[in-house]
Amino acid sequence: MTTQTNTNPQIERFIVRAANPLTGQLTAAVPSDRDYLATYVNTFGEELLFVQRHGCETAELFHSDFSQEPLKVSKGRVVAIIMNSDEIEFLDECWAKSEAVRLG
């Protein structure tokens, strides 16, 4: 499994796509350099963006197959959706790699 972090232009493109189409405003603040970001494209071509904000206990997951509102990630899990095994592996990897950011 390969994840991409912080310097990937795909992240910027995905964040722009996560803007509310009616108001043009982002549903989440643009991440800072202290945050952990990772993207993943599953076998169906759906894009996922994991955002762990510095010092926050929970993270956010944007999934292109669902609402552009962020899904809450708590203790490494998203309750609101069913994920396939590759997506779960991506989420597990992101949660582990973002621990230092989460703890601040």
N, C-alpha and C positions, 0 to 999 in steps of 0.2 A: 504494500500500500504506500502510495506516495502522496504527501501533502505538501502544499506550497504555503509559505508564510511571508508576511510583511512586505516584501518588495515586488510581489507579483502584480502586473497590471490587470490581471483577471479580477483581483479583489476590488480594485477601484471601479471596474466596469460593473461588477456585481452589486456593489454598494449603490451606484447610480441607478441600476435597475430596481433596487429595493425601495426607491423613492415612491411615495404615494402618487399614483397616476392622476388622481383628481386634484391634488393640491401642489404636487411637485416637491413636497417637503420630504425629507428623509424620515423614515419611521424610527430610526435609531441614530444617535449622534455619530458623526464620522470618527472612527477609532484614532487613537493617538499612537505615538511610537512606543508607548509603554504597554500597549495592549497586545494580545496574541491573536493572530488571524490565520485561518487556513481555509483553503478551498478544496473541493473534491467534485468530480463529475462521475456519477454512477453509470452503470451499464446501459441505462435508458437515456443518457444524455442530460439528466437532471442535475443542476448545479446546487451545491451546498456551500454555505459560507458559515464558518464557526467563528464567533467573536467572543473572546474572554477579555473583559475590561479589567484593568489594573485595580486590585484591591476588592473586587466584587466576588461574592460567594457563588453567584450563578453566572452562566454564560448565555449567549444567544445563538440560535441556529436559524439561518435563513435557508429555505428549501424552495427551489424554483417550481416545484410541483404543488406547492401549497400557497396560502396567502403570503403576501409580501411582508406581513407583520412578523417580527421575530418570534421564534418558539423558545420558550424558557428551557434552559438546560440546568438541571439541579442534580448534584451528586453523579454527574456523568450520564444522565438519562433525560430523554424527552418523553413526557407522558402523553402528549397530545396526538402523536402519530405512530403508525407502525412503520418500522424501518427494516430494510433487508440487511443481510449479514455484512455486506461491504460497508453500508452506511453506519452500522453499529461499530464496526472496526474503526472507521474513520473517526467517529465520535469518541470512542475509547482512547484512541491515540491522541486526539486533540485535548481531551480532559487531562490525560497524564502529562502531556508536554506543557500545558498551561498552568500547572500547579503553582509555580513560583510567581506567576503574574497574579493568580487568584489570591494568593496569600499576601501580596503586596510587598 
